[in-house]
């Protein structure tokens, strides 16, 4: 697995949904242990915009991949 997500990114549900919906998202990451409501919202938005969803084992691991000290339910790599 990766040590860190490469490129410019946004972290968290609101910022991720915003990036996906405005077309700047490239790749979507979601933690497997994220709340099902969060997963459903992100999945729906990603499918509408034909984006790949990559599942990460835990929110803690996704947070680490994003370079933050707390867990993250979702993150999106965005166009720069």
N, C-alpha and C positions, 0 to 999 in steps of 0.2 A: 504494500500500500504506500501511498504518498507520505512524505514528511510534512508537506505544506501545500495548500492549494495555490497554484501559480496564476498570476494575473490579478487584475482589479476585481474586487468582489464586494458584494453586499451580504450582510448577515442578518437573520431574523425574518419573521413572517411578513411584516408590513413592507420592509424594503425589498424582500425577495419578490413578493407579488407585484410591487410597483415596477421592478426591473423586467419581470416577465411580461407584464401587460403592455409596457411601453416599447417592447421589442428590443431592448438592449441586452437581454439575457442570452447567454450562450449555452451554459451547462448548469443544471440544477442539482444540488446535493441535499438529501434529506436523511435525517437520523432515523434508524429503524425504531428507536424507542420514543420518537416524537408522538405527541398526542394525535390520535386518528383524525380529528377535525383539521389540524394543521396539514397533515399529509393529504387529506382529501382536497383541500383548497389549492395546495401547491400542485398536486397531480392534475387537477382540472385545468388550471391555468397553463401548465407546461404542455399538456396535450393540445390545448387550443392553439398554442404557438409552436407546435412541433419541436419541443425541446426534450433532450434526453434527461432522464432522472437517474442519478446515481445514488444508491443507498449506502449509507455509512452505518456501522454497527451501533454506535451510541452517540448521544448528544455531546458527551464529554469529548469523544474522539473528534467529532466534527468541529467543536470549538477549538481544539488543539490544532487541527488542520488549518483553521482560519487565523491562527495566531492570537487567540484570545484566551483568557484564563477561566472562562465560564463555558458551560455547555451551550450548544446552538442546535436548534431544531432543524433549521434550513439555511442554506447559503446559495448564492447564485454568482457564477463567474459572468462578468459583463464585458461588452465591447468597450474598448477605451477610446 
